[in-house]
Amino acid sequence: MKTLIVIAHPSIETSTVNKRWAEELKKYPEEYTVHELFKVYPDGKIDVEKEQKLVESHGNLIFQFPIFWFNCPPLLKQWMDDVLTYGWAYGSEGDNLKNRKLAFAVSAGIKNEDYSENGRYQFTLEQILVPFKTTAIYCKADYRSFFAFYGAEYEPSKSEIEKSAHDYIKFLKKV
């Protein structure tokens, strides 16, 4: 089954990293379905049934987003709140994420060294992403970690971005 990539970037047209990742994903339509939340739901009104059916029709599930205030963009949080419902994603009869491979792909504006226990923000990116990992575990999904690009707001070179796009595909193939 194809992998569903749920992209949550409020201005992907002006993005460097997430836009390039999406372009790379679209080269493999037989493997990946690229689902851009901000394009599908510009008004923020999520069609829960449609989204649940989309997830059900795919194998693996990847959430791709830029880190916003050490979290995800609000529309992705809303998507999770609305779509991952009791009886569908979790609970005694909610098993639609059970054993489904789930991972994250994130772009971080700040540098890797700032995301360390001794760094500027005193937490690793892995620690910051714990609520997402916990959500996956709570829904009995098969959490497969995350792929990250650090330093996006420091004008990374075209070659760095290009390398990350290819590395992202390599990561997805291992999920």
Backbone torsions as a table, in degrees:
resi	resn	phi	psi	omega
1	MET	NA	151.1	178.5
2	LYS	-69.5	157.7	176.1
3	THR	-94.6	134.3	176.5
4	LEU	-93.6	123.3	176.7
5	ILE	-107.4	109.1	178.1
6	VAL	-92.5	109.8	-178.5
7	ILE	-100.8	128.9	178.8
8	ALA	-125.7	88.9	176.8
9	HIS	-132.8	119.0	-174.5
10	PRO	-67.5	-19.5	179.3
11	SER	-143.8	60.7	-175.0
12	ILE	-61.3	-26.5	179.2
13	GLU	-62.4	-29.9	179.9
14	THR	-99.6	0.2	178.8
15	SER	-74.2	150.9	172.5
16	THR	-99.8	-51.6	-174.5
17	VAL	-76.0	-58.0	-176.8
18	ASN	-62.8	-36.2	178.0
19	LYS	-63.7	-44.8	-179.7
20	ARG	-65.6	-39.9	177.3
21	TRP	-60.8	-44.5	179.9
22	ALA	-62.0	-41.6	177.9
23	GLU	-60.0	-42.8	-179.6
24	GLU	-65.7	-42.6	178.6
25	LEU	-59.1	-39.1	-176.7
26	LYS	-68.6	-10.5	175.4
27	LYS	-76.6	-10.6	-176.3
28	TYR	-125.9	60.9	-175.2
29	PRO	-64.9	-21.4	178.2
30	GLU	-76.9	-15.9	-178.5
31	GLU	-109.3	-32.1	-172.5
32	TYR	-129.8	136.3	169.2
33	THR	-104.0	119.1	180.0
34	VAL	-93.7	119.6	-175.4
35	HIS	-121.8	102.7	-175.4
36	GLU	-94.3	105.1	-174.2
37	LEU	-58.1	-42.1	-176.7
38	PHE	-69.8	-24.2	175.4
39	LYS	-81.2	-38.0	-178.5
40	VAL	-75.5	-35.8	-176.2
41	TYR	-126.9	65.1	-179.7
42	PRO	-64.3	-22.6	178.5
43	ASP	-90.3	-4.1	178.8
44	GLY	78.5	5.4	-179.4
45	LYS	-94.9	103.9	-173.0
46	ILE	-86.8	132.1	175.4
47	ASP	-86.3	95.9	-172.8
48	VAL	-60.5	-47.6	-178.2
49	GLU	-61.1	-42.8	178.3
50	LYS	-61.5	-43.4	-178.7
51	GLU	-67.3	-41.2	178.8
52	GLN	-64.1	-41.2	177.7
53	LYS	-65.1	-35.9	177.8
54	LEU	-63.4	-46.4	177.8
55	VAL	-61.3	-46.1	-178.5
56	GLU	-59.9	-30.7	-176.6
57	SER	-85.0	5.2	-179.8
58	HIS	-123.9	166.8	177.3
59	GLY	-88.9	-92.4	-178.8
60	ASN	-73.1	158.6	-179.5
61	LEU	-131.3	124.8	179.6
62	ILE	-122.6	133.9	173.2
63	PHE	-106.6	121.2	-179.4
64	GLN	-114.8	127.5	-178.5
65	PHE	-165.0	158.2	171.8
66	PRO	-82.3	146.5	175.8
67	ILE	-71.4	124.4	178.4
68	PHE	-117.1	116.6	178.7
69	TRP	47.2	45.3	176.7
70	PHE	61.1	35.4	-178.7
71	ASN	-155.2	-166.6	176.1
72	CYS	-99.8	164.1	173.8
73	PRO	-59.7	147.2	-175.2
74	PRO	-55.7	-34.2	-179.1
75	LEU	-66.3	-34.3	176.7
76	LEU	-68.9	-40.9	176.5
77	LYS	-60.6	-43.0	177.5
78	GLN	-62.8	-42.3	178.8
79	TRP	-57.4	-47.4	-179.9
80	MET	-62.8	-44.2	179.3
81	ASP	-61.8	-41.8	-175.7
82	ASP	-80.5	-40.9	-170.9
83	VAL	-88.3	-38.5	-177.0
84	LEU	-84.6	71.5	-172.4
85	THR	-90.7	158.7	173.2
86	TYR	-62.6	135.3	-179.3
87	GLY	89.6	-14.2	175.9
88	TRP	-115.6	-55.0	-177.3
89	ALA	-97.2	-23.9	-178.3
90	TYR	-155.1	175.0	-177.0
91	GLY	99.6	179.4	-174.8
92	SER	-60.9	-29.3	179.1
93	GLU	-117.5	2.4	-178.7
94	GLY	-91.1	98.6	-175.3
95	ASP	-129.1	20.9	-176.4
96	ASN	-72.8	-11.4	173.8
97	LEU	-109.4	-5.1	-177.3
98	LYS	-57.6	126.0	179.4
99	ASN	63.9	3.4	176.8
100	ARG	-75.8	129.2	178.6
101	LYS	-67.3	129.2	-176.0
102	LEU	-134.6	132.7	-179.7
103	ALA	-146.1	173.5	-178.5
104	PHE	-128.5	147.7	173.3
105	ALA	-129.0	116.9	-173.7
106	VAL	-127.9	146.8	171.5
107	SER	-110.0	131.2	-179.5
108	ALA	-112.5	128.8	-179.3
109	GLY	-66.1	-35.2	-176.7
110	ILE	-89.6	167.1	-174.2
111	LYS	-77.7	156.3	-178.5
112	ASN	-53.6	-43.8	-177.4
113	GLU	-65.2	-23.1	175.9
114	ASP	-72.5	-24.8	176.9
115	TYR	-93.5	69.9	176.2
116	SER	-149.7	161.6	-178.7
117	GLU	-62.8	-25.7	177.4
118	ASN	-102.1	3.4	-177.2
119	GLY	-85.5	-174.8	-175.7
120	ARG	-55.7	-37.3	-175.3
121	TYR	-106.9	-2.0	171.6
122	GLN	66.5	9.0	177.4
123	PHE	-135.0	145.8	175.1
124	THR	-80.2	162.0	175.8
125	LEU	-63.8	-34.8	176.5
126	GLU	-60.1	-40.9	177.9
127	GLN	-66.7	-39.9	-179.7
128	ILE	-65.8	-31.2	-178.8
129	LEU	-87.6	4.2	-180.0
130	VAL	-54.3	-41.9	178.6
131	PRO	-59.2	-32.7	178.9
132	PHE	-72.7	-42.7	175.9
133	LYS	-60.7	-43.4	-179.5
134	THR	-63.0	-38.8	176.2
135	THR	-60.4	-44.8	178.7
136	ALA	-60.6	-45.8	179.9
137	ILE	-63.8	-43.3	-179.5
138	TYR	-59.3	-35.8	179.8
139	CYS	-88.4	7.4	178.5
140	LYS	61.9	26.3	174.7
141	ALA	-76.7	164.5	177.7
142	ASP	-94.0	89.1	-176.2
143	TYR	-66.4	127.9	-174.7
144	ARG	-117.1	21.5	175.7
145	SER	81.1	-155.0	-175.2
146	PHE	-145.9	158.5	174.0
147	PHE	-113.4	138.2	-176.5
148	ALA	-137.3	147.7	169.6
149	PHE	-118.5	124.8	-178.4
150	TYR	-104.4	147.8	172.9
151	GLY	82.7	26.0	-177.0
152	ALA	-60.6	-30.0	-178.2
153	GLU	-85.3	3.8	178.9
154	TYR	-102.4	26.9	179.2
155	GLU	49.5	67.8	178.8
156	PRO	-63.1	154.2	-179.3
157	SER	-70.7	159.1	178.2
158	LYS	-60.1	-37.9	-179.8
159	SER	-67.7	-35.5	176.5
160	GLU	-64.2	-44.0	-179.9
161	ILE	-66.4	-42.4	179.8
162	GLU	-62.2	-45.0	178.1
163	LYS	-60.8	-42.2	-179.2
164	SER	-63.9	-36.3	178.7
165	ALA	-62.8	-42.3	178.9
166	HIS	-70.9	-38.4	177.3
167	ASP	-66.0	-34.1	177.8
168	TYR	-61.4	-45.8	178.8
169	ILE	-62.5	-41.2	177.0
170	LYS	-60.5	-42.3	177.9
171	PHE	-60.0	-47.2	-178.6
172	LEU	-61.2	-35.4	-179.5
173	LYS	-68.1	-21.0	179.1
174	LYS	-93.0	-11.1	-177.3
175	VAL	-66.2	NA	NA
